[in-house]
Amino acid sequence: MGHRALKPDDPLQQNIRRTAGLHALKKLRALVEADLADETYKARVLRWLRRYGWLVLPLLTLLAAYLLGVR
């Protein structure tokens, strides 16, 4: 069985292009979803720091005073 040259309008060539395009779209979607998940995590951490971060400074001050022996 010989090889035949595929023309741009050949159904097999169209299917190959469509499949390659869909595969590329899936890869892009995975990259975008990973980036969105990372941004969501960062936003959650920043929200937590805004909410509870003010408690960290007094606690660190108390810890430093305790370690230095201030009574």
PDB file of N, CA, C and O in Angstrom:
ATOM      1  N   MET A   1       0.850  -1.167   0.000  1.00  0.00           N
ATOM      2  CA  MET A   1       0.000   0.000   0.000  1.00  0.00           C
ATOM      3  C   MET A   1       0.901   1.238   0.000  1.00  0.00           C
ATOM      4  O   MET A   1       1.752   1.367   0.880  1.00  0.00           O
ATOM      5  N   GLY A   2       0.742   2.120  -0.931  1.00  0.00           N
ATOM      6  CA  GLY A   2       1.597   3.295  -1.077  1.00  0.00           C
ATOM      7  C   GLY A   2       1.104   4.464  -0.231  1.00  0.00           C
ATOM      8  O   GLY A   2      -0.045   4.499   0.210  1.00  0.00           O
ATOM      9  N   HIS A   3       1.980   5.390  -0.026  1.00  0.00           N
ATOM     10  CA  HIS A   3       1.623   6.597   0.712  1.00  0.00           C
ATOM     11  C   HIS A   3       1.055   7.607  -0.256  1.00  0.00           C
ATOM     12  O   HIS A   3       1.493   7.711  -1.402  1.00  0.00           O
ATOM     13  N   ARG A   4       0.087   8.340   0.213  1.00  0.00           N
ATOM     14  CA  ARG A   4      -0.480   9.375  -0.642  1.00  0.00           C
ATOM     15  C   ARG A   4      -0.296  10.723   0.044  1.00  0.00           C
ATOM     16  O   ARG A   4      -0.343  10.816   1.270  1.00  0.00           O
ATOM     17  N   ALA A   5      -0.094  11.735  -0.732  1.00  0.00           N
ATOM     18  CA  ALA A   5       0.072  13.082  -0.191  1.00  0.00           C
ATOM     19  C   ALA A   5      -1.296  13.593   0.255  1.00  0.00           C
ATOM     20  O   ALA A   5      -2.285  13.466  -0.466  1.00  0.00           O
ATOM     21  N   LEU A   6      -1.334  14.167   1.444  1.00  0.00           N
ATOM     22  CA  LEU A   6      -2.589  14.698   1.960  1.00  0.00           C
ATOM     23  C   LEU A   6      -2.761  16.144   1.513  1.00  0.00           C
ATOM     24  O   LEU A   6      -1.872  16.978   1.681  1.00  0.00           O
ATOM     25  N   LYS A   7      -3.904  16.410   0.952  1.00  0.00           N
ATOM     26  CA  LYS A   7      -4.234  17.767   0.546  1.00  0.00           C
ATOM     27  C   LYS A   7      -4.849  18.490   1.744  1.00  0.00           C
ATOM     28  O   LYS A   7      -5.406  17.843   2.631  1.00  0.00           O
ATOM     29  N   PRO A   8      -4.759  19.810   1.783  1.00  0.00           N
ATOM     30  CA  PRO A   8      -5.305  20.557   2.930  1.00  0.00           C
ATOM     31  C   PRO A   8      -6.793  20.314   3.173  1.00  0.00           C
ATOM     32  O   PRO A   8      -7.252  20.410   4.311  1.00  0.00           O
ATOM     33  N   ASP A   9      -7.555  20.000   2.120  1.00  0.00           N
ATOM     34  CA  ASP A   9      -8.990  19.786   2.298  1.00  0.00           C
ATOM     35  C   ASP A   9      -9.351  18.314   2.477  1.00  0.00           C
ATOM     36  O   ASP A   9     -10.530  17.959   2.506  1.00  0.00           O
ATOM     37  N   ASP A  10      -8.342  17.464   2.595  1.00  0.00           N
ATOM     38  CA  ASP A  10      -8.573  16.039   2.811  1.00  0.00           C
ATOM     39  C   ASP A  10      -9.186  15.831   4.202  1.00  0.00           C
ATOM     40  O   ASP A  10      -8.692  16.414   5.168  1.00  0.00           O
ATOM     41  N   PRO A  11     -10.228  15.034   4.335  1.00  0.00           N
ATOM     42  CA  PRO A  11     -10.860  14.822   5.654  1.00  0.00           C
ATOM     43  C   PRO A  11      -9.886  14.314   6.718  1.00  0.00           C
ATOM     44  O   PRO A  11      -9.985  14.710   7.879  1.00  0.00           O
ATOM     45  N   LEU A  12      -8.959  13.458   6.344  1.00  0.00           N
ATOM     46  CA  LEU A  12      -7.981  12.964   7.305  1.00  0.00           C
ATOM     47  C   LEU A  12      -7.097  14.112   7.804  1.00  0.00           C
ATOM     48  O   LEU A  12      -6.817  14.214   8.999  1.00  0.00           O
ATOM     49  N   GLN A  13      -6.664  14.969   6.884  1.00  0.00           N
ATOM     50  CA  GLN A  13      -5.847  16.120   7.258  1.00  0.00           C
ATOM     51  C   GLN A  13      -6.640  17.051   8.165  1.00  0.00           C
ATOM     52  O   GLN A  13      -6.086  17.590   9.123  1.00  0.00           O
ATOM     53  N   GLN A  14      -7.905  17.249   7.888  1.00  0.00           N
ATOM     54  CA  GLN A  14      -8.756  18.095   8.727  1.00  0.00           C
ATOM     55  C   GLN A  14      -8.896  17.496  10.127  1.00  0.00           C
ATOM     56  O   GLN A  14      -8.842  18.216  11.124  1.00  0.00           O
ATOM     57  N   ASN A  15      -9.074  16.186  10.193  1.00  0.00           N
ATOM     58  CA  ASN A  15      -9.182  15.525  11.499  1.00  0.00           C
ATOM     59  C   ASN A  15      -7.883  15.640  12.295  1.00  0.00           C
ATOM     60  O   ASN A  15      -7.908  15.838  13.510  1.00  0.00           O
ATOM     61  N   ILE A  16      -6.759  15.515  11.608  1.00  0.00           N
ATOM     62  CA  ILE A  16      -5.466  15.646  12.280  1.00  0.00           C
ATOM     63  C   ILE A  16      -5.317  17.048  12.847  1.00  0.00           C
ATOM     64  O   ILE A  16      -4.905  17.218  13.994  1.00  0.00           O
ATOM     65  N   ARG A  17      -5.655  18.061  12.040  1.00  0.00           N
ATOM     66  CA  ARG A  17      -5.555  19.444  12.510  1.00  0.00           C
ATOM     67  C   ARG A  17      -6.507  19.704  13.668  1.00  0.00           C
ATOM     68  O   ARG A  17      -6.138  20.368  14.637  1.00  0.00           O
ATOM     69  N   ARG A  18      -7.723  19.188  13.576  1.00  0.00           N
ATOM     70  CA  ARG A  18      -8.705  19.379  14.639  1.00  0.00           C
ATOM     71  C   ARG A  18      -8.232  18.727  15.935  1.00  0.00           C
ATOM     72  O   ARG A  18      -8.343  19.321  17.008  1.00  0.00           O
ATOM     73  N   THR A  19      -7.706  17.513  15.839  1.00  0.00           N
ATOM     74  CA  THR A  19      -7.219  16.804  17.021  1.00  0.00           C
ATOM     75  C   THR A  19      -6.027  17.533  17.642  1.00  0.00           C
ATOM     76  O   THR A  19      -5.945  17.665  18.863  1.00  0.00           O
ATOM     77  N   ALA A  20      -5.119  17.999  16.815  1.00  0.00           N
ATOM     78  CA  ALA A  20      -3.961  18.741  17.327  1.00  0.00           C
ATOM     79  C   ALA A  20      -4.427  20.033  18.000  1.00  0.00           C
ATOM     80  O   ALA A  20      -3.898  20.412  19.045  1.00  0.00           O
ATOM     81  N   GLY A  21      -5.403  20.703  17.414  1.00  0.00           N
ATOM     82  CA  GLY A  21      -5.934  21.927  18.005  1.00  0.00           C
ATOM     83  C   GLY A  21      -6.598  21.677  19.339  1.00  0.00           C
ATOM     84  O   GLY A  21      -6.402  22.439  20.286  1.00  0.00           O
ATOM     85  N   LEU A  22      -7.385  20.616  19.424  1.00  0.00           N
ATOM     86  CA  LEU A  22      -8.052  20.280  20.686  1.00  0.00           C
ATOM     87  C   LEU A  22      -7.035  19.926  21.768  1.00  0.00           C
ATOM     88  O   LEU A  22      -7.197  20.293  22.931  1.00  0.00           O
ATOM     89  N   HIS A  23      -5.995  19.215  21.374  1.00  0.00           N
ATOM     90  CA  HIS A  23      -4.948  18.856  22.334  1.00  0.00           C
ATOM     91  C   HIS A  23      -4.252  20.115  22.863  1.00  0.00           C
ATOM     92  O   HIS A  23      -3.983  20.225  24.059  1.00  0.00           O
ATOM     93  N   ALA A  24      -3.966  21.055  21.971  1.00  0.00           N
ATOM     94  CA  ALA A  24      -3.331  22.304  22.383  1.00  0.00           C
ATOM     95  C   ALA A  24      -4.254  23.091  23.310  1.00  0.00           C
ATOM     96  O   ALA A  24      -3.789  23.677  24.288  1.00  0.00           O
ATOM     97  N   LEU A  25      -5.555  23.113  23.019  1.00  0.00           N
ATOM     98  CA  LEU A  25      -6.512  23.818  23.874  1.00  0.00           C
ATOM     99  C   LEU A  25      -6.573  23.191  25.267  1.00  0.00           C
ATOM    100  O   LEU A  25      -6.672  23.903  26.266  1.00  0.00           O
ATOM    101  N   LYS A  26      -6.513  21.865  25.334  1.00  0.00           N
ATOM    102  CA  LYS A  26      -6.525  21.196  26.640  1.00  0.00           C
ATOM    103  C   LYS A  26      -5.286  21.560  27.447  1.00  0.00           C
ATOM    104  O   LYS A  26      -5.370  21.779  28.655  1.00  0.00           O
ATOM    105  N   LYS A  27      -4.134  21.623  26.778  1.00  0.00           N
ATOM    106  CA  LYS A  27      -2.904  22.007  27.476  1.00  0.00           C
ATOM    107  C   LYS A  27      -3.007  23.445  27.987  1.00  0.00           C
ATOM    108  O   LYS A  27      -2.624  23.733  29.120  1.00  0.00           O
ATOM    109  N   LEU A  28      -3.526  24.345  27.149  1.00  0.00           N
ATOM    110  CA  LEU A  28      -3.696  25.730  27.569  1.00  0.00           C
ATOM    111  C   LEU A  28      -4.655  25.840  28.742  1.00  0.00           C
ATOM    112  O   LEU A  28      -4.405  26.590  29.686  1.00  0.00           O
ATOM    113  N   ARG A  29      -5.751  25.095  28.685  1.00  0.00           N
ATOM    114  CA  ARG A  29      -6.726  25.124  29.774  1.00  0.00           C
ATOM    115  C   ARG A  29      -6.087  24.671  31.079  1.00  0.00           C
ATOM    116  O   ARG A  29      -6.335  25.262  32.130  1.00  0.00           O
ATOM    117  N   ALA A  30      -5.265  23.625  31.018  1.00  0.00           N
ATOM    118  CA  ALA A  30      -4.591  23.134  32.222  1.00  0.00           C
ATOM    119  C   ALA A  30      -3.653  24.199  32.783  1.00  0.00           C
ATOM    120  O   ALA A  30      -3.582  24.384  33.998  1.00  0.00           O
ATOM    121  N   LEU A  31      -2.931  24.902  31.902  1.00  0.00           N
ATOM    122  CA  LEU A  31      -2.039  25.968  32.362  1.00  0.00           C
ATOM    123  C   LEU A  31      -2.820  27.108  33.015  1.00  0.00           C
ATOM    124  O   LEU A  31      -2.425  27.618  34.063  1.00  0.00           O
ATOM    125  N   VAL A  32      -3.915  27.497  32.398  1.00  0.00           N
ATOM    126  CA  VAL A  32      -4.730  28.592  32.941  1.00  0.00           C
ATOM    127  C   VAL A  32      -5.336  28.192  34.276  1.00  0.00           C
ATOM    128  O   VAL A  32      -5.345  28.989  35.214  1.00  0.00           O
ATOM    129  N   GLU A  33      -5.845  26.963  34.375  1.00  0.00           N
ATOM    130  CA  GLU A  33      -6.438  26.506  35.633  1.00  0.00           C
ATOM    131  C   GLU A  33      -5.394  26.446  36.745  1.00  0.00           C
ATOM    132  O   GLU A  33      -5.690  26.784  37.890  1.00  0.00           O
ATOM    133  N   ALA A  34      -4.175  26.017  36.416  1.00  0.00           N
ATOM    134  CA  ALA A  34      -3.112  25.985  37.421  1.00  0.00           C
ATOM    135  C   ALA A  34      -2.776  27.404  37.885  1.00  0.00           C
ATOM    136  O   ALA A  34      -2.550  27.637  39.072  1.00  0.00           O
ATOM    137  N   ASP A  35      -2.744  28.336  36.951  1.00  0.00           N
ATOM    138  CA  ASP A  35      -2.455  29.728  37.299  1.00  0.00           C
ATOM    139  C   ASP A  35      -3.571  30.311  38.167  1.00  0.00           C
ATOM    140  O   ASP A  35      -3.304  31.031  39.128  1.00  0.00           O
ATOM    141  N   LEU A  36      -4.814  29.998  37.825  1.00  0.00           N
ATOM    142  CA  LEU A  36      -5.942  30.487  38.627  1.00  0.00           C
ATOM    143  C   LEU A  36      -5.923  29.894  40.033  1.00  0.00           C
ATOM    144  O   LEU A  36      -6.221  30.584  41.007  1.00  0.00           O
ATOM    145  N   ALA A  37      -5.573  28.619  40.135  1.00  0.00           N
ATOM    146  CA  ALA A  37      -5.494  27.989  41.454  1.00  0.00           C
ATOM    147  C   ALA A  37      -4.408  28.653  42.289  1.00  0.00           C
ATOM    148  O   ALA A  37      -4.584  28.861  43.490  1.00  0.00           O
ATOM    149  N   ASP A  38      -3.284  28.987  41.655  1.00  0.00           N
ATOM    150  CA  ASP A  38      -2.197  29.660  42.367  1.00  0.00           C
ATOM    151  C   ASP A  38      -2.642  31.048  42.827  1.00  0.00           C
ATOM    152  O   ASP A  38      -2.358  31.449  43.956  1.00  0.00           O
ATOM    153  N   GLU A  39      -3.332  31.772  41.964  1.00  0.00           N
ATOM    154  CA  GLU A  39      -3.820  33.105  42.329  1.00  0.00           C
ATOM    155  C   GLU A  39      -4.851  33.014  43.456  1.00  0.00           C
ATOM    156  O   GLU A  39      -4.868  33.860  44.350  1.00  0.00           O
ATOM    157  N   THR A  40      -5.699  32.001  43.418  1.00  0.00           N
ATOM    158  CA  THR A  40      -6.705  31.815  44.462  1.00  0.00           C
ATOM    159  C   THR A  40      -6.024  31.544  45.799  1.00  0.00           C
ATOM    160  O   THR A  40      -6.436  32.080  46.827  1.00  0.00           O
ATOM    161  N   TYR A  41      -4.985  30.714  45.786  1.00  0.00           N
ATOM    162  CA  TYR A  41      -4.245  30.413  47.014  1.00  0.00           C
ATOM    163  C   TYR A  41      -3.597  31.677  47.577  1.00  0.00           C
ATOM    164  O   TYR A  41      -3.666  31.937  48.778  1.00  0.00           O
ATOM    165  N   LYS A  42      -2.966  32.461  46.694  1.00  0.00           N
ATOM    166  CA  LYS A  42      -2.326  33.698  47.142  1.00  0.00           C
ATOM    167  C   LYS A  42      -3.350  34.653  47.739  1.00  0.00           C
ATOM    168  O   LYS A  42      -3.090  35.286  48.762  1.00  0.00           O
ATOM    169  N   ALA A  43      -4.517  34.758  47.102  1.00  0.00           N
ATOM    170  CA  ALA A  43      -5.559  35.648  47.621  1.00  0.00           C
ATOM    171  C   ALA A  43      -6.035  35.169  48.987  1.00  0.00           C
ATOM    172  O   ALA A  43      -6.296  35.986  49.870  1.00  0.00           O
ATOM    173  N   ARG A  44      -6.150  33.858  49.173  1.00  0.00           N
ATOM    174  CA  ARG A  44      -6.587  33.312  50.452  1.00  0.00           C
ATOM    175  C   ARG A  44      -5.570  33.602  51.547  1.00  0.00           C
ATOM    176  O   ARG A  44      -5.934  33.957  52.668  1.00  0.00           O
ATOM    177  N   VAL A  45      -4.280  33.447  51.210  1.00  0.00           N
ATOM    178  CA  VAL A  45      -3.227  33.734  52.188  1.00  0.00           C
ATOM    179  C   VAL A  45      -3.225  35.212  52.559  1.00  0.00           C
ATOM    180  O   VAL A  45      -3.115  35.556  53.736  1.00  0.00           O
ATOM    181  N   LEU A  46      -3.345  36.086  51.565  1.00  0.00           N
ATOM    182  CA  LEU A  46      -3.371  37.515  51.855  1.00  0.00           C
ATOM    183  C   LEU A  46      -4.587  37.903  52.691  1.00  0.00           C
ATOM    184  O   LEU A  46      -4.490  38.743  53.586  1.00  0.00           O
ATOM    185  N   ARG A  47      -5.718  37.293  52.398  1.00  0.00           N
ATOM    186  CA  ARG A  47      -6.937  37.557  53.181  1.00  0.00           C
ATOM    187  C   ARG A  47      -6.732  37.113  54.633  1.00  0.00           C
ATOM    188  O   ARG A  47      -7.150  37.809  55.559  1.00  0.00           O
ATOM    189  N   TRP A  48      -6.092  35.958  54.834  1.00  0.00           N
ATOM    190  CA  TRP A  48      -5.829  35.468  56.186  1.00  0.00           C
ATOM    191  C   TRP A  48      -4.879  36.419  56.910  1.00  0.00           C
ATOM    192  O   TRP A  48      -5.088  36.736  58.081  1.00  0.00           O
ATOM    193  N   LEU A  49      -3.818  36.882  56.205  1.00  0.00           N
ATOM    194  CA  LEU A  49      -2.870  37.799  56.834  1.00  0.00           C
ATOM    195  C   LEU A  49      -3.531  39.119  57.219  1.00  0.00           C
ATOM    196  O   LEU A  49      -3.231  39.677  58.275  1.00  0.00           O
ATOM    197  N   ARG A  50      -4.419  39.618  56.379  1.00  0.00           N
ATOM    198  CA  ARG A  50      -5.131  40.847  56.724  1.00  0.00           C
ATOM    199  C   ARG A  50      -6.020  40.637  57.931  1.00  0.00           C
ATOM    200  O   ARG A  50      -6.151  41.514  58.785  1.00  0.00           O
ATOM    201  N   ARG A  51      -6.626  39.465  57.992  1.00  0.00           N
ATOM    202  CA  ARG A  51      -7.562  39.184  59.081  1.00  0.00           C
ATOM    203  C   ARG A  51      -6.850  38.915  60.402  1.00  0.00           C
ATOM    204  O   ARG A  51      -7.261  39.426  61.444  1.00  0.00           O
ATOM    205  N   TYR A  52      -5.776  38.109  60.366  1.00  0.00           N
ATOM    206  CA  TYR A  52      -5.123  37.662  61.602  1.00  0.00           C
ATOM    207  C   TYR A  52      -3.677  38.118  61.733  1.00  0.00           C
ATOM    208  O   TYR A  52      -3.042  37.867  62.757  1.00  0.00           O
ATOM    209  N   GLY A  53      -3.154  38.775  60.724  1.00  0.00           N
ATOM    210  CA  GLY A  53      -1.747  39.165  60.737  1.00  0.00           C
ATOM    211  C   GLY A  53      -1.400  40.137  61.856  1.00  0.00           C
ATOM    212  O   GLY A  53      -0.267  40.146  62.338  1.00  0.00           O
ATOM    213  N   TRP A  54      -2.357  40.953  62.272  1.00  0.00           N
ATOM    214  CA  TRP A  54      -2.093  41.927  63.333  1.00  0.00           C
ATOM    215  C   TRP A  54      -1.786  41.243  64.656  1.00  0.00           C
ATOM    216  O   TRP A  54      -1.182  41.851  65.539  1.00  0.00           O
ATOM    217  N   LEU A  55      -2.195  39.982  64.808  1.00  0.00           N
ATOM    218  CA  LEU A  55      -1.890  39.230  66.029  1.00  0.00           C
ATOM    219  C   LEU A  55      -0.434  38.766  66.077  1.00  0.00           C
ATOM    220  O   LEU A  55       0.095  38.492  67.154  1.00  0.00           O
ATOM    221  N   VAL A  56       0.197  38.679  64.939  1.00  0.00           N
ATOM    222  CA  VAL A  56       1.549  38.137  64.870  1.00  0.00           C
ATOM    223  C   VAL A  56       2.547  39.061  65.567  1.00  0.00           C
ATOM    224  O   VAL A  56       3.409  38.583  66.305  1.00  0.00           O
ATOM    225  N   LEU A  57       2.449  40.368  65.347  1.00  0.00           N
ATOM    226  CA  LEU A  57       3.421  41.298  65.926  1.00  0.00           C
ATOM    227  C   LEU A  57       3.424  41.269  67.457  1.00  0.00           C
ATOM    228  O   LEU A  57       4.500  41.155  68.044  1.00  0.00           O
ATOM    229  N   PRO A  58       2.281  41.366  68.128  1.00  0.00           N
ATOM    230  CA  PRO A  58       2.308  41.275  69.601  1.00  0.00           C
ATOM    231  C   PRO A  58       2.829  39.922  70.097  1.00  0.00           C
ATOM    232  O   PRO A  58       3.538  39.857  71.102  1.00  0.00           O
ATOM    233  N   LEU A  59       2.476  38.849  69.395  1.00  0.00           N
ATOM    234  CA  LEU A  59       2.966  37.529  69.814  1.00  0.00           C
ATOM    235  C   LEU A  59       4.479  37.427  69.662  1.00  0.00           C
ATOM    236  O   LEU A  59       5.153  36.864  70.524  1.00  0.00           O
ATOM    237  N   LEU A  60       5.017  37.968  68.567  1.00  0.00           N
ATOM    238  CA  LEU A  60       6.470  37.957  68.393  1.00  0.00           C
ATOM    239  C   LEU A  60       7.153  38.823  69.446  1.00  0.00           C
ATOM    240  O   LEU A  60       8.226  38.477  69.939  1.00  0.00           O
ATOM    241  N   THR A  61       6.533  39.942  69.788  1.00  0.00           N
ATOM    242  CA  THR A  61       7.089  40.810  70.828  1.00  0.00           C
ATOM    243  C   THR A  61       7.120  40.092  72.169  1.00  0.00           C
ATOM    244  O   THR A  61       8.119  40.144  72.887  1.00  0.00           O
ATOM    245  N   LEU A  62       6.018  39.417  72.506  1.00  0.00           N
ATOM    246  CA  LEU A  62       5.977  38.658  73.759  1.00  0.00           C
ATOM    247  C   LEU A  62       7.014  37.539  73.771  1.00  0.00           C
ATOM    248  O   LEU A  62       7.674  37.310  74.784  1.00  0.00           O
ATOM    249  N   LEU A  63       7.155  36.848  72.652  1.00  0.00           N
ATOM    250  CA  LEU A  63       8.131  35.767  72.560  1.00  0.00           C
ATOM    251  C   LEU A  63       9.547  36.306  72.729  1.00  0.00           C
ATOM    252  O   LEU A  63      10.353  35.729  73.459  1.00  0.00           O
ATOM    253  N   ALA A  64       9.849  37.415  72.053  1.00  0.00           N
ATOM    254  CA  ALA A  64      11.176  38.012  72.187  1.00  0.00           C
ATOM    255  C   ALA A  64      11.435  38.447  73.624  1.00  0.00           C
ATOM    256  O   ALA A  64      12.532  38.237  74.143  1.00  0.00           O
ATOM    257  N   ALA A  65      10.439  39.054  74.277  1.00  0.00           N
ATOM    258  CA  ALA A  65      10.601  39.490  75.667  1.00  0.00           C
ATOM    259  C   ALA A  65      10.832  38.297  76.582  1.00  0.00           C
ATOM    260  O   ALA A  65      11.660  38.362  77.491  1.00  0.00           O
ATOM    261  N   TYR A  66      10.110  37.211  76.350  1.00  0.00           N
ATOM    262  CA  TYR A  66      10.271  36.004  77.161  1.00  0.00           C
ATOM    263  C   TYR A  66      11.671  35.415  76.971  1.00  0.00           C
ATOM    264  O   TYR A  66      12.318  35.015  77.938  1.00  0.00           O
ATOM    265  N   LEU A  67      12.137  35.364  75.707  1.00  0.00           N
ATOM    266  CA  LEU A  67      13.450  34.779  75.438  1.00  0.00           C
ATOM    267  C   LEU A  67      14.569  35.654  76.002  1.00  0.00           C
ATOM    268  O   LEU A  67      15.620  35.136  76.378  1.00  0.00           O
ATOM    269  N   LEU A  68      14.363  36.961  76.065  1.00  0.00           N
ATOM    270  CA  LEU A  68      15.380  37.854  76.600  1.00  0.00           C
ATOM    271  C   LEU A  68      15.320  37.942  78.122  1.00  0.00           C
ATOM    272  O   LEU A  68      16.185  38.561  78.741  1.00  0.00           O
ATOM    273  N   GLY A  69      14.305  37.328  78.729  1.00  0.00           N
ATOM    274  CA  GLY A  69      14.201  37.297  80.168  1.00  0.00           C
ATOM    275  C   GLY A  69      13.555  38.530  80.763  1.00  0.00           C
ATOM    276  O   GLY A  69      13.703  38.788  81.958  1.00  0.00           O
ATOM    277  N   VAL A  70      12.837  39.301  79.948  1.00  0.00           N
ATOM    278  CA  VAL A  70      12.142  40.483  80.470  1.00  0.00           C
ATOM    279  C   VAL A  70      10.919  40.019  81.245  1.00  0.00           C
ATOM    280  O   VAL A  70      10.107  39.237  80.752  1.00  0.00           O
ATOM    281  N   ARG A  71      10.803  40.532  82.499  1.00  0.00           N
ATOM    282  CA  ARG A  71       9.661  40.117  83.309  1.00  0.00           C
ATOM    283  C   ARG A  71       8.942  41.320  83.828  1.00  0.00           C
ATOM    284  O   ARG A  71       7.944  41.185  84.537  1.00  0.00           O
TER     285      ARG A  71
END
